[in-house]
Amino acid sequence: MSNKSKGSQAAHVSPFDAIRRVDEAGNEYWSARELGKLLGYTTNFRNFKPAIEKAKEACKKSGYEVADHFAETRNMVAVGSGAKRPTDDYQLSRYACYLLVENADSSKPIVALGQTYFAVQTRRQEIADELALANLPEDQKRLVFRSLMSTYNIRLAEAAQQAGVIDAPAFATFQDHGYMGLCGIRIEFGAYVSL
């Protein structure tokens, strides 16, 4: 591979990374208005709002705090006469961008590109997390797994409550099935069978 092609690959920046911003605290975010334009919603921000609402609903149903990922902001923008007027916007987390791309109009080619971009970025992060975990000593791995189990148990309890599981025996059965699904086993005539 020539130096020229190596340099052009290194200089390539995804259009999604090109509009990424970083706040004073070092946190990355994206402007919903800029993301909407990038995704082909160029004529009116109102046309992008249904996708925003669907993404916010997906965020909520996933158990995340919507305001943590879709922070409402007001920006001053220049209008044709040189004056400025306030406009509504959102500061989006990477997760919010992912949800928006998943809920945008998939007939737009840039949306398909965005779906691929976020899928690849997610996989890269998974690999990085796996590598970081693999290099930890066993006692630290146990602490990480314990913390994850605590989070999963909380989510399982919330799912049980939303499903209408109220009494203790029903919750215990629900929780046992959750563990079996997590571990890839099922009970067959009192014995554990690997799935």
C-alpha angles and dihedrals in degrees: 000000000000123000089244093059091044090053093048091051092050091048094051111110122188113242086237092055090045091065095041114118134195123217128217091273092054095254117142121230142160130222111242090217092054092044090049091053091047090051092054100263090126104139101058135000088218088072089060095050096083089058089048092051092048090049091049090051091050089050091051094046089051089061098252127129106255094210090057091061103027105043109183115228139172120220131188112234131185117250127203095275093056092255122121130233133185119256131188118243141155131233101222128205119221087259091053090050090051091051091047093051089049091051099041125101103290092200088075110091092218089058090057089049089050092050090053092046094053092043090053093045091049091051091048090054091048090053091047090050091048091050092048091049093047090057095052121101114255095255091054091047089055090053091051092049091046090053091049091049090052090054092046091049091053091050091046091052090049091049090050092051092048090049090055098253102152113151124072099246092050091047091050090052091046091050093047090054089049091054091046090053091047093049096039095241137116133196116246117181091334096312129103114243123192115236 
